[in-house]
Amino acid sequence: MPGYEAIGWYGVGAPKSTPTEIIDKLNNEINAVLANPTSKARLIGLGADPMSMTSSDFGKFMFDETEKWGKVIREANIKPD
């Protein structure tokens, strides 16, 4: 489909009811690991492209991915088996 790029990605999520202070702490710690040169090099060596994000940025990323692929599914009339 023109204009689309399929990528695999991983992220860490938590239940919607998780307190903001816990989300912020998890986000800060995960981003610290991704910023660590040794950890970053290891992930890159495994073929990953580490991306540090705020929890809001990650939420928007997931929303955008869902919208993008939802459009593909609707336009291609894809149905579950």
Secondary structure, 3 states (H helix, E strand, C coil): CCCCCCCCCCCCCCCCCCCHHHHHHHHHHHHHHHHCHHHHHHHHHCCCCCCCCCHHHHHHHHHHHHHHHHHHHHHCCCCCC
